[in-house]
C-alpha cells in the first residue's frame, strides 16, 4: 500500500523549516561528531545501537519473530556485560545480528498501511502509521520505562533527559553517517521534498519486509 499525500502544503512548509534546522544545528553538530576520534565515535554509536536493541525485543516478539527475539536479547546481554554497557560490540562477532524494530514496523507487519504521508517538525518524514508507532514506542520500549516512566511505574523520580539524550545522539550518529548521502540527494534532486519522501517510504517498506539486501536506502549497512 502506498502512502497518500494528504497534507502536502503543510508538509512542504515543515520540510523547509526542517532544512533550516538541519543547516543551522544538526549538520554542524554531525560534522563535529565526525571529527571525534574513531574509537569514541564508534563506541558512542555502539552504545546507542545497544540501547535501541531493547525496543527491538518486544517488537520482534509482537511480530512473532522468535529467532530475532533471541538474537536481540542475546546481543543486548552480551554487549551490556562483555561489551561494557554496549560501548563495544562483541555480540556481532558472535553472530548475534539484530535489526532495529519499532512499533511502526510491527503495525506494518500486521498489514496496516502507511496512511497519509506527513513531515514532522525536526523529526522529519513519517506516515500516519509511523507517527502512531512513534508515540507507542515509548510505551513498548523498556529503556523508556526505566527513564521517562520511572515515576508512574515505580514511584521514583524519572530522568527524562537520559531517554532524550540517547535518542538525540542516535539521530546525530545517523546524520553524521549520511553527510555524503544527504548532500548528494540535495545536489541531484529536482524536487528534494519528493526525493526524501521516496527514500523514506522505500526504506520503511524494506524494514517492514525485513529486506536482506544488506543496504538501507541511505547507503548504509543494516544493523
N, C-alpha and C positions, 0 to 999 in steps of 0.2 A: 504494500500500500504506500502510495506517495503522499508526502505532506502537502496540505492545502496552504495557499498563501492568503491568509485571512486578514492580516494587519500590515500589509506591505508598506503603506505610508509611514505608519508609526515605527515599524521595524527598521526601515531605512534611516529614519531620524535617529533612532537609538544606535544603529550601526555606526553612523557618522560620529556620534558622541563617543562611542567606544574606541574609535580610531584615534580620536584626540587624546583620550585617557591613555591609550597604548603608547602614542608618540611621546607624551609628556612624562608618564610614570612607568608603565610596565616595561617598555622596550629598554630604556636606560638602566633599569634595575636588572633586567635579564642580561644585558651586555656586561654589567658589573659582575654579575653572578658567574658568567662565563670566564671571567678573568681570575676567579678563585683557583688556588692550587688544585690540580686534578684529584688528589685523594679526598680533599674537603668537599668538592663538588660531587664526586661520586658517592661519598658517604652520606651526604645530605639527600641525594636522590634515592639511595638505597633505603634510608630511614623513612622518607615519606611514602615510598612504594610499599614498605613493610606495614606501615600503618593502614594504607589503603587495602591491604590484603584482608584486614578484619571485616571490611564491608563486603568483600567477595565471598566470605564463608557463608553467611546466611542467604545471600542471593543465589549462590550455587546450589544450596540446599533447596531453596524455593523453586529453582529450575529443574530439580531432580537430577542434577549432575553430581552424583556421589563421588565419582573419581576426582572431580575438581574440588569438592569439599575436603577430601583427604589431602590433596596436594596443597591447597591453600592453608589448611590447618597446620600441616607439617612444616610448610615453608615459614609460617609465622612463628611457630615454636622454635624451629632451628635458628632462624635469623635473630630472634629476640634473645636467645640464650647464647649460642655459639657465635652469633653474628654481632654481639654486643649491642643489644637494643635495635638491631636492624641496620647498623652502620655498615656492616659487612654483609655479604650475600652468599654464605656457604650453601644455602638451600639450592641455589641454581646449579652448583657443581654436583649436587647430589641428585639432580634430575627432577627436583620438585618445582616444575614450571607452573606458574599461575597466570590467569588472565584477570584483568580488572573487571569486576561485575558490579552493576548497580541496579537500583530498582527500575529505572527506565528500561534497561536491557531485560530484566525479568518480566516486566509488563509486555515488552515486545515478543518475548519467547512464548507468551500466552496467546499471541495472535492479536494483541491490541495494536492498532495502527498508530502512527505518529500524530494524527490530527493536524491542527494548524501549526505552521512554522512561525516562529517568532524569535526576536532577538531581545535578550535580557540585558538591562544595564550592567556594564562591567563584566558580567558572566558570559555574555556573547550568545552565539547561536543556540537555539533549543527548539523543542516542539511542545505541544500541549502535554503529550505523554511524558516527555523527559522532564518537563517542569514539575509535574506532579511527582515524578520519581525523585527529583532533586529534593523536594520537600520531605518525601517519605524516607529518603536516605538517612536523615538524622534520627529517625525512629528505629531504623534497622541496624545502623552502624554501631557496633559495640564501643568504638572509640568515642562516639558522641555521648553514649550513655555514661562513660566514666569521666567525661569532661563537662559538657553543657547541660547534661541531665542529672548530674550527681545529686543536686539538692532535692529535686522532686522524687527521685528514686530512693536515695539513701539518707536524706535528711542532713547532708553535709554540704558545705559551700562548694559549688562547682567553679570551674575555671574556664570560662568561655574562650579566653584568649589562646589557650593551648590548642583547642579544636581549630579555630580560625587561622592561627599561625601556621599550623601544619598544612591546612588546605591552601593557604596563600602561598606557602613555599613550594608546594606541589605545582601550583599554577605557574609560578615563576620558573621552576625547573622545566616544565613543558614549553614555556615561551622561549627560554634560553636554548633549548634543544632544537627549536624550529625557527631561529633567526633567519637562516638562509631560505627556508621554505616559505615563510611569510613574505619576505622581501621579493622572492621570485613570483609569488602569486600576485602581489601588488603591482609588480612591474609588467607582468604579462596578461593581466586581466582587463578586458574591455569594460566589464561590469563587476567590480570587486565584490559587491554585495551578493550577486548571484553565484560567484565563484566560491565564496565562503559557505554559502548555503549548500551548494552541490557537494563540496568536500565534507561538510559536517554530516549531511544526510547519508552519504555513502559510507562514511566511517561508522556511523551508528548502526547501519544495516549490517556491515561486516561484523561488528561486535556482537550483535544480536544473534547472528548465524554462526558465531564462533569461527569466523573465517580463519583458515590455516595458511593463508598466502604468505605469512611471515612479516609483511609490512603493513602499517596502517596507511591511511591516505595522506598523512603528513610526511611520509617517507621514513618513519621510524620503525625499528623492530618492535613487535608486540612484546609485552612482558606480563 
